[in-house]
Amino acid sequence: MPKSVIPIGPYHPLQEEPEFFTLTVDGETVVDIDVQVGYNHRGIEKLSERRTFDQSTFVIERICGICSTSHPFAYTRAVEDIIPVEVPERAKYIRTIIAEGERIHSHLLWLGLAGHFLGYNTLYMWVWKLREEILDVMEILSGNRNNYAMFKPGGVRRDIKSEDIPLVIKKIDSIVPTLDRLKKAILDDPVLHARLKGIGILTREDAIDYGALGPTSRASGVAKDVRKDAPYGAYDKVEWDMIVTETGDVFEKVIVRVLEVYESIKIMKTCLLNLPEGEIDLNIKDIPPGEGIGSAEAPRGETFHYVRSDGTNRPARHKVRAPTFMNLPTFKVTVIGETISDATIILAAIDPCYCCTERMAVRNTKGKKIYHGQDLIRLSQEKTEHIKRKMGIK
């Protein structure tokens, strides 16, 4: 039987964002894969370099709506590394609380979507109803359900009111019984076991070779977590466990995320109950020339930011590496040999975020700029007009 080519994307129901995968199949078995990127570049790094250090925090918070705190967390740490300074203890605790609340809602969002894609819509509806409670918590703490605008170089923008803490803890506790039922349903459901166990296996050796991050690596037995390996915020001041499993299949990736929700609840409650008194912001006025790096453990894995200052009030260079940049290449080794029907859930198992990952680079050996930003906008507008004329649209 001759080999066939099956396109997935750039728009597909199982992909939240555009990316183009070409599967080469022999019958029902995937024998090769090619990935085409570049559908989602938004120039975030260049936008950041055109704004003040404080304004850039709001820009890079919009790199991703689901992990909108991990990027400001890494960015502010990079700016603070240039000076260098240590933020106040209370600010460290507040940062940690917000980051873990985000991890809970991100993991629950992924779990609900995974259930939906598998045709398990009961799980989908349970999880998304549960996630609303955490989004309510984030709204109480920050005023926003997403894009919390809490971080700034030197601390946080808003304090946590003592009168809000009992209500927040009550709402966090309220999700545990439903979470217990979800965990039991996942562990006991023979359909999910048959559908997810033994597929998309990422071995420990491949996870290390590809530099996989977050739940993708921890499900393969790689105990790698920035919160433990290079503690920041309040992570070295509270008790919590890193969740690591061994098999590396899609089922284990589900288990890791579910169990991490319990750990995030533990971290949030401990920080809220032991929130230290004191200032929340250093009120940094100037950033000296220099370079800084910062990282944070996003729901998908380590987010890494590099910032260079030339002594002005804005970054001279800002570079971002998101976890999907490292996790996406593992799709090659996990999907080859699997069936077509499993390919999309194997891809979804890394919880990909393409808008975090997309980059554009133009190689120019003569050292001259080929296109400026306005040139790219002009070319895009001209292409749109060409398509409209071709389709007869006025």
ZAMAR-635320 format. One record per residue (C-alpha): x negated, y negated, z negated. Coordinates in steps of 0.02 Angstrom, whole numbers, padded with zeros to 5 digits, always signed. Layout:
N
XYZ;...
//
This chain:
394
+00000+00000+00000;-00075-00171+00048;-00106-00298-00091;+00016-00442-00109;-00002-00618-00176;+00126-00689-00299;+00123-00874-00346;+00170-00929-00521;+00196-01116-00527;+00154-01254-00515;+00332-01261-00582;+00398-01108-00671;+00529-01081-00808;+00397-01005-00922;+00278-01153-00904;+00318-01310-01000;+00200-01406-00885;+00137-01384-00706;-00008-01268-00668;-00031-01150-00521;-00078-00967-00542;-00099-00848-00396;-00082-00664-00440;-00148-00531-00324;-00050-00371-00355;-00061-00192-00300;+00116-00130-00314;+00169-00190-00487;-00007-00205-00557;-00106-00367-00565;-00280-00341-00491;-00342-00521-00479;-00294-00699-00525;-00340-00873-00471;-00299-01034-00565;-00279-01206-00486;-00279-01352-00606;-00258-01539-00588;-00069-01563-00581;-00055-01659-00743;-00200-01782-00758;-00148-01943-00846;-00314-02032-00874;-00296-02034-01063;-00483-02050-01095;-00498-02202-00982;-00341-02279-01058;-00420-02258-01230;-00578-02348-01173;-00474-02500-01124;-00397-02521-01296;-00462-02563-01469;-00515-02424-01585;-00352-02444-01679;-00242-02450-01524;-00326-02294-01453;-00254-02193-01596;-00079-02219-01526;-00136-02176-01348;-00221-02012-01390;-00076-01963-01503;+00019-01944-01340;-00103-01821-01264;+00019-01689-01326;+00190-01707-01406;+00179-01540-01497;+00006-01564-01575;+00013-01754-01582;-00077-01763-01750;-00225-01649-01714;-00292-01768-01581;-00286-01925-01692;-00359-01819-01834;-00510-01773-01727;-00523-01947-01652;-00521-02042-01817;-00651-01921-01886;-00761-01959-01736;-00745-02147-01763;-00780-02126-01949;-00933-02022-01902;-01006-02172-01809;-01005-02287-01962;-01012-02164-02061;-00881-02171-02200;-00777-02055-02309;-00591-02095-02313;-00503-02108-02483;-00451-01945-02566;-00266-01987-02558;-00281-02018-02371;-00365-01847-02350;-00218-01762-02436;-00089-01858-02333;-00181-01816-02171;-00180-01632-02219;+00006-01634-02262;+00051-01709-02093;-00064-01590-01999;+00011-01436-02081;+00189-01495-02053;+00145-01511-01870;+00070-01335-01869;+00233-01264-01938;+00344-01348-01809;+00223-01305-01668;+00215-01120-01714;+00403-01112-01734;+00429-01197-01566;+00315-01069-01483;+00400-00923-01572;+00572-00982-01518;+00519-01004-01337;+00437-00833-01338;+00601-00756-01396;+00695-00849-01260;+00575-00793-01123;+00594-00613-01182;+00783-00624-01177;+00792-00622-01368;+00900-00777-01383;+00955-00738-01561;+00775-00762-01616;+00766-00919-01509;+00916-00999-01594;+00864-00946-01769;+00692-01019-01750;+00743-01183-01672;+00872-01213-01807;+00737-01177-01935;+00618-01297-01849;+00743-01439-01871;+00712-01431-02059;+00526-01463-02034;+00559-01604-01912;+00671-01681-02045;+00526-01666-02168;+00409-01755-02047;+00538-01892-02023;+00548-01918-02211;+00359-01927-02227;+00317-02031-02074;+00477-02103-02001;+00458-01997-01843;+00501-01819-01794;+00355-01814-01671;+00211-01934-01637;+00198-01981-01820;+00083-02133-01804;+00008-02095-01974;-00178-02093-01933;-00300-02237-01913;-00490-02251-01926;-00525-02261-02112;-00367-02182-02178;-00180-02175-02146;-00050-02308-02105;+00087-02254-02225;+00089-02187-02401;+00199-02045-02462;+00327-02107-02587;+00331-02010-02751;+00521-02010-02748;+00520-01919-02579;+00411-01775-02638;+00547-01671-02727;+00661-01680-02574;+00519-01634-02456;+00469-01483-02563;+00652-01429-02574;+00669-01433-02384;+00505-01340-02360;+00560-01206-02483;+00728-01191-02394;+00649-01120-02236;+00563-00975-02325;+00715-00857-02337;+00752-00876-02151;+00567-00859-02112;+00567-00696-02211;+00711-00631-02105;+00621-00682-01946;+00464-00592-02000;+00563-00435-02042;+00655-00443-01876;+00491-00455-01781;+00405-00318-01879;+00553-00198-01871;+00625-00228-01697;+00579-00080-01584;+00619-00181-01427;+00492-00315-01472;+00365-00180-01515;+00391-00096-01347;+00384-00262-01255;+00233-00341-01341;+00121-00208-01415;-00028-00154-01312;-00009-00287-01176;-00123-00433-01141;-00261-00367-01254;-00405-00488-01283;-00544-00388-01363;-00654-00463-01497;-00802-00460-01379;-00706-00552-01242;-00639-00679-01367;-00817-00719-01419;-00883-00721-01240;-00747-00841-01181;-00758-00948-01338;-00574-00923-01376;-00500-01029-01515;-00358-01032-01641;-00228-00893-01652;-00291-00827-01484;-00459-00783-01562;-00399-00741-01737;-00278-00611-01666;-00433-00527-01592;-00526-00513-01756;-00629-00672-01739;-00622-00765-01905;-00643-00940-01833;-00552-01090-01906;-00622-01266-01923;-00523-01289-02084;-00630-01151-02163;-00791-01162-02062;-00816-01351-02080;-00684-01409-02206;-00611-01583-02187;-00460-01671-02261;-00404-01577-02416;-00430-01401-02346;-00574-01363-02466;-00471-01422-02614;-00322-01304-02597;-00306-01115-02595;-00254-01037-02429;-00299-00886-02322;-00357-00875-02142;-00245-00753-02047;-00348-00630-01944;-00289-00471-01857;-00383-00347-01749;-00286-00285-01597;-00283-00443-01491;-00121-00402-01399;+00029-00517-01379;+00115-00440-01531;-00033-00484-01643;-00031-00663-01579;+00150-00673-01636;+00106-00603-01808;-00038-00724-01832;+00072-00874-01797;+00213-00815-01910;+00096-00782-02056;+00007-00947-02029;+00172-01035-02058;+00174-00963-02234;-00003-01028-02263;+00044-01201-02198;+00191-01205-02319;+00071-01161-02459;-00051-01299-02409;+00085-01431-02392;+00163-01393-02561;-00005-01389-02650;-00056-01556-02576;+00111-01637-02616;+00108-01577-02797;-00073-01631-02821;-00075-01792-02722;-00211-01901-02801;-00184-02084-02843;-00281-02221-02755;-00300-02314-02592;-00249-02241-02424;-00354-02349-02307;-00530-02421-02301;-00472-02566-02190;-00617-02547-02069;-00647-02707-01970;-00797-02671-01859;-00872-02516-01779;-01061-02523-01756;-01149-02456-01600;-01173-02268-01605;-01098-02099-01567;-00978-01992-01668;-00895-01822-01655;-00739-01759-01740;-00642-01597-01738;-00479-01533-01807;-00394-01363-01807;-00241-01393-01698;-00102-01262-01691;-00186-01191-01536;-00365-01201-01601;-00506-01326-01620;-00480-01498-01544;-00643-01591-01516;-00669-01779-01486;-00826-01875-01441;-00829-02065-01459;-00967-02186-01415;-00968-02367-01475;-01068-02510-01401;-01029-02627-01545;-00873-02704-01467;-00695-02676-01528;-00658-02532-01409;-00733-02361-01368;-00868-02368-01234;-00836-02182-01201;-00706-02062-01263;-00708-01878-01218;-00581-01746-01271;-00590-01557-01268;-00425-01473-01306;-00410-01289-01362;-00319-01233-01205;-00475-01279-01106;-00560-01134-01195;-00412-01016-01209;-00346-01025-01031;-00492-00931-00950;-00453-00780-01060;-00298-00754-00952;-00412-00676-00822;-00466-00531-00933;-00298-00508-01020;-00184-00501-00868;-00284-00394-00745;-00220-00216-00753;-00052-00270-00825;+00115-00272-00735;+00193-00423-00650;+00334-00428-00777;+00209-00449-00920;+00101-00582-00836;+00200-00734-00890;+00220-00683-01073;+00033-00644-01080;-00001-00820-01018;+00124-00893-01142;+00040-00798-01284;-00105-00923-01287;+00024-01063-01310;-00051-01162-01165;-00045-01352-01159;-00099-01414-00988;-00075-01600-01020;-00203-01582-01162;-00324-01493-01046;-00317-01575-00877;-00471-01673-00825;-00527-01751-00660;-00708-01767-00605;-00777-01831-00441;-00954-01779-00396;-01051-01918-00313;-01236-01888-00292;-01267-02068-00236;-01210-02133-00405;-01074-02245-00333;-00891-02252-00380;-00781-02176-00247;-00613-02231-00319;-00562-02355-00452;-00403-02334-00553;-00306-02454-00441;-00364-02357-00288;-00289-02198-00359;-00124-02286-00395;-00120-02356-00217;-00156-02185-00142;-00018-02107-00247;+00108-02240-00193;+00059-02220-00010;+00081-02032-00023;+00253-02055-00102;+00307-02171+00038;+00243-02048+00168;+00345-01906+00090;+00500-02017+00082;+00485-02062+00266;+00458-01880+00313;+00616-01831+00217;+00716-01976+00287;+00737-02059+00117;+00754-02248+00118;
//
